[in-house]
């Protein structure tokens, strides 16, 4: 993760002041200001989720889902029958189309210069588009997402802010409905009792778990891209019933989940919400939860969030929770998983697609059969 994207605040609240507004303020500012964020947006490395562009029978391209102002482009020759077929999909053993992709076809001369007016089309939900307007045996430059601009960046940033606002409402509800009363019990206790509470809890590895989370997200993307072959691995995080529901999903739902998992700033916002939720716990509970949390639990929380965006409800798995010794920490983590599932992300996915999918492509040798 590029630190320029934003920052995580892990500092516990002061017992004397219990300044919960500082927690909310830190969460609202988890992404940098727009100017700093936009200038760094183009430079950070993406997670390794890959998309495939197939142009006719002669060109196959693969590109990481990342961010770039430059559209994905390639050249191909229109067939003798005057048609050209474009395919846009995820790199997966299963055909998972990426639909609603704007494309532009520009006829070019032998030196690559433009000839005539370009053809503008959109690849529909199927991920496949047959072009009938091209001239036979002519070379065309094909651009995917040809008109990505700074306005798209502004729209995406506004969408991130909407997600932050909705998650802040959930955090505030958790404070007034749960944590505020618990803090009163803690602050009313004597200093000796407070010390004893903290001595019974322990702290280990929260920061390390957060950094390890980014290393493991690529694995999670791979699991969701190929659900059936990875069923046994997914059962470590899911029940059989939950896995069966995922296996029933159509390609459009799976594509949405993969796009969510490839959106690093969006993941950062969600992890920031998790940290803010934990910071609102009274000290004895916060230390106990942080003492039990692992990268595996964080992966499970992200999986719950991503699958919710795909239309499937998932709970923290028994295998993941089985390693937690503290019953109280287990209860808090289950509550965290339930409360911070987050808002629906359909609108955000549409706002993010021009940046997530408009990246330079590189040749590959083979692609899945369509």
C-alpha positions as CSV (number, residue, x, y, z in Angstrom):
1,X,0.0,0.0,0.0
2,X,1.3,3.4,-0.9
3,X,1.3,5.6,2.2
4,X,0.3,8.6,0.1
5,X,-3.2,7.2,-0.2
6,X,-4.1,7.9,3.4
7,X,-3.3,7.1,7.0
8,X,-4.5,4.8,9.7
9,X,-5.0,6.1,13.2
10,X,-4.5,3.4,15.9
11,X,-4.1,5.6,18.9
12,X,-6.5,4.7,21.8
13,X,-8.7,7.4,23.2
14,X,-7.5,9.3,26.3
15,X,-9.3,8.0,29.5
16,X,-9.5,11.6,30.9
17,X,-11.1,13.2,27.9
18,X,-12.8,10.3,26.0
19,X,-12.7,12.4,22.9
20,X,-14.7,10.3,20.5
21,X,-15.0,13.2,18.0
22,X,-11.2,12.9,17.4
23,X,-11.9,9.3,16.3
24,X,-14.6,10.4,13.9
25,X,-12.3,13.3,12.7
26,X,-9.4,10.9,12.0
27,X,-11.7,8.6,10.1
28,X,-13.1,11.4,8.0
29,X,-9.5,12.3,7.1
30,X,-8.4,8.7,6.4
31,X,-7.9,9.7,2.8
32,X,-5.6,12.7,2.2
33,X,-7.0,16.0,1.0
34,X,-8.1,15.8,-2.6
35,X,-5.1,17.7,-4.1
36,X,-2.6,15.4,-2.4
37,X,-4.7,12.3,-3.1
38,X,-5.3,13.0,-6.7
39,X,-1.6,13.8,-7.4
40,X,-0.6,10.4,-5.9
41,X,-3.5,8.4,-7.3
42,X,-1.7,7.7,-10.6
43,X,1.5,6.5,-9.0
44,X,0.7,3.8,-6.5
45,X,0.9,0.1,-7.4
46,X,-2.3,-1.8,-7.8
47,X,-3.3,-5.2,-6.4
48,X,-2.7,-8.0,-8.8
49,X,-6.2,-8.4,-10.2
50,X,-5.9,-8.8,-14.0
51,X,-8.2,-8.0,-16.9
52,X,-8.1,-9.4,-20.4
53,X,-8.8,-7.6,-23.7
54,X,-9.4,-9.9,-26.7
55,X,-9.5,-8.3,-30.1
56,X,-10.7,-10.5,-33.0
57,X,-8.6,-13.7,-33.3
58,X,-5.2,-12.1,-33.4
59,X,-4.6,-10.0,-30.4
60,X,-4.9,-10.9,-26.7
61,X,-3.8,-8.5,-24.0
62,X,-3.7,-8.6,-20.2
63,X,-3.4,-5.7,-17.9
64,X,-3.4,-5.2,-14.1
65,X,-6.5,-3.4,-12.8
66,X,-4.9,-0.2,-11.8
67,X,-5.1,3.5,-12.4
68,X,-3.8,5.5,-15.4
69,X,-4.8,8.5,-17.3
70,X,-3.7,6.8,-20.5
71,X,-6.3,4.4,-22.0
72,X,-5.6,0.8,-22.9
73,X,-4.9,0.7,-26.6
74,X,-4.0,-1.9,-29.2
75,X,-4.2,-2.3,-33.0
76,X,-5.9,-5.0,-35.0
77,X,-7.0,-5.6,-38.6
78,X,-10.7,-5.7,-39.5
79,X,-11.7,-9.1,-40.9
80,X,-12.4,-9.7,-44.6
81,X,-16.1,-9.9,-43.8
82,X,-16.0,-6.4,-42.3
83,X,-16.4,-7.4,-38.6
84,X,-14.3,-7.2,-35.5
85,X,-15.1,-8.8,-32.2
86,X,-14.0,-7.3,-28.9
87,X,-14.0,-9.1,-25.5
88,X,-13.3,-7.6,-22.1
89,X,-13.1,-10.0,-19.1
90,X,-11.2,-10.9,-15.9
91,X,-8.2,-13.2,-16.1
92,X,-9.8,-16.3,-14.7
93,X,-10.4,-20.0,-15.6
94,X,-14.1,-19.0,-15.7
95,X,-15.4,-16.5,-18.2
96,X,-16.1,-13.4,-16.0
97,X,-17.0,-10.5,-18.3
98,X,-16.3,-6.8,-17.6
99,X,-19.3,-5.1,-19.1
100,X,-20.2,-1.5,-20.0
101,X,-16.7,-0.7,-21.3
102,X,-16.5,2.3,-23.6
103,X,-14.2,1.7,-26.7
104,X,-13.1,3.7,-29.6
105,X,-11.9,2.4,-32.9
106,X,-9.7,4.7,-35.1
107,X,-8.7,3.6,-38.6
108,X,-5.0,4.3,-39.0
109,X,-2.5,4.5,-41.9
110,X,0.6,2.4,-42.2
111,X,2.5,4.9,-40.1
112,X,-0.1,4.9,-37.3
113,X,-1.7,8.2,-38.2
114,X,-5.5,8.6,-37.9
115,X,-7.8,8.2,-41.0
116,X,-11.4,9.4,-40.9
117,X,-13.7,9.7,-38.0
118,X,-13.4,7.3,-35.0
119,X,-16.1,4.8,-34.1
120,X,-17.4,5.0,-30.6
121,X,-19.0,1.9,-29.0
122,X,-19.7,0.4,-25.6
123,X,-19.1,-3.3,-24.8
124,X,-22.3,-4.4,-23.1
125,X,-22.9,-6.5,-19.9
126,X,-21.9,-9.7,-21.8
127,X,-18.3,-8.4,-22.2
128,X,-18.5,-9.1,-25.9
129,X,-19.1,-6.7,-28.8
130,X,-19.2,-7.4,-32.5
131,X,-18.3,-4.3,-34.6
132,X,-19.9,-4.3,-38.1
133,X,-18.8,-0.8,-39.2
134,X,-15.1,-1.3,-39.8
135,X,-13.6,-1.4,-43.3
136,X,-12.4,-4.7,-44.5
137,X,-8.7,-5.5,-44.1
138,X,-8.0,-2.1,-42.6
139,X,-5.9,-1.5,-39.5
140,X,-7.6,0.0,-36.5
141,X,-6.4,1.4,-33.2
142,X,-8.7,0.2,-30.4
143,X,-8.8,2.2,-27.2
144,X,-10.6,1.0,-24.0
145,X,-11.9,3.8,-21.8
146,X,-10.6,6.4,-24.3
147,X,-11.8,9.5,-22.5
148,X,-10.6,9.1,-18.8
149,X,-10.0,12.6,-17.4
150,X,-9.5,14.5,-14.2
151,X,-13.3,14.8,-14.0
152,X,-13.4,11.0,-13.5
153,X,-10.9,11.4,-10.7
154,X,-13.1,14.0,-9.0
155,X,-16.2,11.8,-9.4
156,X,-14.3,8.9,-7.9
157,X,-13.0,10.9,-5.0
158,X,-16.6,12.2,-4.3
159,X,-17.7,8.5,-4.3
160,X,-15.1,7.6,-1.7
161,X,-16.3,10.5,0.4
162,X,-19.9,9.2,0.2
163,X,-18.7,5.8,1.5
164,X,-16.8,7.5,4.3
165,X,-19.9,9.5,5.3
166,X,-22.1,6.4,5.4
167,X,-19.6,4.5,7.5
168,X,-19.2,7.4,9.9
169,X,-23.0,7.3,10.5
170,X,-22.6,3.6,11.4
171,X,-19.7,4.4,13.7
172,X,-21.6,7.1,15.5
173,X,-24.6,4.8,16.0
174,X,-22.2,2.2,17.5
175,X,-20.9,4.9,19.9
176,X,-24.3,6.0,21.2
177,X,-25.8,2.6,21.2
178,X,-23.0,0.5,22.7
179,X,-19.6,2.1,23.5
180,X,-20.6,5.3,25.4
181,X,-22.2,3.5,28.3
182,X,-19.2,1.1,28.5
183,X,-16.8,4.0,28.7
184,X,-18.8,5.5,31.6
185,X,-18.4,2.3,33.5
186,X,-14.7,2.3,32.9
187,X,-14.1,6.0,33.7
188,X,-16.2,5.7,36.9
189,X,-14.0,2.8,38.2
190,X,-11.1,3.5,40.5
191,X,-7.5,3.8,39.1
192,X,-6.6,0.5,40.7
193,X,-9.6,-1.3,39.1
194,X,-8.7,0.3,35.8
195,X,-5.1,-1.0,36.0
196,X,-6.4,-4.5,36.9
197,X,-8.7,-4.4,33.9
198,X,-5.8,-3.6,31.6
199,X,-3.5,-6.2,33.3
200,X,-6.0,-8.9,32.4
201,X,-6.0,-7.9,28.7
202,X,-3.0,-8.1,26.3
203,X,-1.9,-6.4,23.2
204,X,-0.1,-8.0,20.3
205,X,0.4,-7.6,16.6
206,X,-2.4,-5.3,15.5
207,X,-0.1,-3.1,13.4
208,X,1.6,-6.1,11.9
209,X,-1.7,-7.7,11.1
210,X,-2.8,-4.6,9.2
211,X,0.4,-4.5,7.1
212,X,0.2,-8.2,6.4
213,X,-3.4,-7.7,5.2
214,X,-2.2,-6.0,2.0
215,X,0.1,-8.9,1.3
216,X,-2.8,-11.4,1.5
217,X,-5.4,-9.5,-0.5
218,X,-4.0,-10.8,-3.8
219,X,-4.6,-14.3,-2.6
220,X,-8.2,-13.4,-1.7
221,X,-8.7,-12.0,-5.2
222,X,-7.4,-15.2,-6.7
223,X,-9.8,-17.2,-4.6
224,X,-12.9,-15.2,-5.7
225,X,-11.8,-15.2,-9.4
226,X,-11.9,-19.0,-9.5
227,X,-14.4,-20.0,-6.9
228,X,-14.9,-23.7,-7.8
229,X,-11.2,-24.7,-8.0
230,X,-10.6,-22.9,-4.7
231,X,-13.6,-24.2,-2.8
232,X,-11.5,-26.1,-0.3
233,X,-9.4,-23.0,0.6
234,X,-12.5,-20.8,0.9
235,X,-14.1,-23.2,3.4
236,X,-11.4,-22.0,5.8
237,X,-13.3,-18.7,5.8
238,X,-16.8,-19.7,4.9
239,X,-19.4,-22.3,5.8
240,X,-20.5,-24.8,3.2
241,X,-23.9,-23.0,2.9
242,X,-22.1,-19.7,2.3
243,X,-19.8,-21.2,-0.3
244,X,-22.8,-22.8,-2.1
245,X,-24.4,-19.3,-2.3
246,X,-21.2,-17.9,-3.8
247,X,-21.0,-20.7,-6.4
248,X,-24.5,-19.8,-7.6
249,X,-23.5,-16.2,-8.4
250,X,-23.5,-15.0,-12.0
251,X,-20.5,-13.5,-13.7
252,X,-21.8,-9.9,-13.2
253,X,-21.8,-10.3,-9.4
254,X,-18.4,-11.9,-9.3
255,X,-17.0,-9.1,-11.5
256,X,-18.4,-6.6,-9.0
257,X,-16.6,-8.3,-6.1
258,X,-13.3,-8.4,-8.0
259,X,-13.6,-4.7,-8.8
260,X,-14.2,-3.9,-5.1
261,X,-11.2,-5.9,-4.1
262,X,-9.0,-4.2,-6.7
263,X,-9.9,-0.7,-5.4
264,X,-7.1,0.0,-2.9
265,X,-8.4,3.3,-1.6
266,X,-11.8,1.8,-1.0
267,X,-10.2,-1.1,1.0
268,X,-8.2,1.5,2.9
269,X,-11.4,3.3,3.9
270,X,-12.9,0.1,5.1
271,X,-9.8,-0.9,7.2
272,X,-9.8,2.7,8.6
273,X,-13.5,2.2,9.7
274,X,-12.4,-1.1,11.4
275,X,-9.6,0.8,13.3
276,X,-12.0,3.6,14.3
277,X,-14.5,1.0,15.6
278,X,-11.8,-0.7,17.7
279,X,-10.6,2.7,19.0
280,X,-14.1,3.3,20.5
281,X,-13.9,0.3,22.7
282,X,-13.1,0.9,26.4
283,X,-9.4,0.2,27.0
284,X,-9.8,-3.2,28.6
285,X,-11.9,-4.4,25.6
286,X,-9.8,-2.7,23.0
287,X,-6.6,-4.3,24.3
288,X,-8.2,-7.7,24.5
289,X,-9.6,-7.5,20.9
290,X,-6.2,-6.2,19.6
291,X,-4.5,-9.0,21.4
292,X,-6.5,-11.6,19.5
293,X,-6.8,-10.0,16.1
294,X,-4.7,-11.5,13.3
295,X,-4.2,-11.0,9.6
296,X,-6.5,-14.0,9.0
297,X,-9.4,-12.3,10.9
298,X,-8.8,-9.1,8.9
299,X,-8.9,-11.1,5.7
300,X,-12.2,-12.6,6.9
301,X,-13.7,-9.1,7.6
302,X,-12.7,-7.9,4.1
303,X,-14.2,-11.1,2.6
304,X,-17.5,-10.4,4.5
305,X,-17.5,-6.9,3.1
306,X,-16.7,-7.9,-0.5
307,X,-19.2,-10.7,-0.6
308,X,-21.9,-8.4,0.7
309,X,-21.3,-6.3,-2.4
310,X,-21.8,-9.4,-4.4
311,X,-25.2,-10.1,-2.7
312,X,-24.1,-12.9,-0.3
313,X,-24.2,-12.6,3.5
314,X,-21.2,-14.1,5.2
315,X,-20.3,-14.4,8.9
316,X,-16.9,-14.8,10.6
317,X,-16.1,-18.5,10.1
318,X,-15.9,-21.0,13.0
319,X,-12.4,-21.9,11.9
320,X,-11.2,-18.3,12.1
321,X,-12.8,-17.7,15.4
322,X,-11.8,-21.0,16.8
323,X,-8.3,-19.8,17.5
324,X,-9.5,-16.9,19.7
325,X,-9.1,-17.7,23.4
326,X,-11.1,-14.8,24.8
327,X,-14.8,-15.2,24.6
328,X,-15.3,-11.5,25.1
329,X,-12.9,-10.7,22.1
330,X,-14.8,-13.3,20.0
331,X,-18.1,-11.5,20.8
332,X,-16.7,-8.1,19.9
333,X,-15.3,-9.3,16.6
334,X,-18.6,-10.9,15.7
335,X,-20.3,-7.6,16.4
336,X,-17.7,-5.7,14.4
337,X,-18.4,-8.0,11.4
338,X,-22.1,-7.4,11.6
339,X,-22.0,-3.7,12.1
340,X,-19.4,-2.6,9.6
341,X,-20.6,-4.5,6.5
342,X,-20.9,-1.1,4.9
343,X,-23.2,0.5,2.3
344,X,-24.0,-0.9,-1.1
345,X,-21.3,-0.2,-3.6
346,X,-23.0,-0.5,-7.0
347,X,-22.8,3.3,-7.7
348,X,-19.2,3.5,-6.5
349,X,-18.1,0.6,-8.7
350,X,-19.5,2.4,-11.7
351,X,-17.6,5.6,-10.7
352,X,-14.4,3.7,-10.2
353,X,-14.4,1.6,-13.4
354,X,-12.8,4.2,-15.8
355,X,-9.8,4.4,-13.5
356,X,-9.6,0.8,-12.4
357,X,-9.9,-0.6,-15.9
358,X,-8.3,2.1,-18.0
359,X,-4.7,0.9,-17.8
360,X,-2.0,0.1,-20.3
361,X,-2.1,-3.5,-21.5
362,X,0.7,-6.0,-22.3
363,X,0.7,-9.0,-24.6
364,X,0.0,-12.5,-23.3
365,X,0.0,-15.8,-25.1
366,X,-3.2,-17.5,-24.0
367,X,-6.6,-16.4,-22.6
368,X,-9.6,-18.4,-21.4
369,X,-12.0,-19.8,-24.0
370,X,-15.1,-17.6,-24.4
